[in-house]
Amino acid sequence: MTTTVIYDVKGMTCGHCVRAVTGELERLDGVTTVDVDLQTGRVTVTSDAPLPDEAVRDAVDEAGYELAS
């Protein structure tokens, strides 16, 4: 079952930010696509199964940004 979730990420301002967040999220098991909209700060993640919120939060933190509540 494919799952798509949109997250709000704080602090992204440039292409480097997009690459950092995308790279960390793509490392999560089951992630098939990551689409970052820099203008809105929204990150759309598609995966083979639902992702644990903590795993997504940790990946965004590792990239140096903050997942909005």
Number of C-alpha atoms within 10 A of each C-alpha: 6 11 14 17 12 13 17 15 22 15 12 21 11 10 10 10 17 19 13 17 23 21 15 17 24 17 11 15 12 15 19 17 14 20 14 22 13 16 9 11 18 18 21 16 22 20 19 14 14 15 18 9 10 9 13 17 19 16 23 21 15 14 18 14 18 17 19 11 7
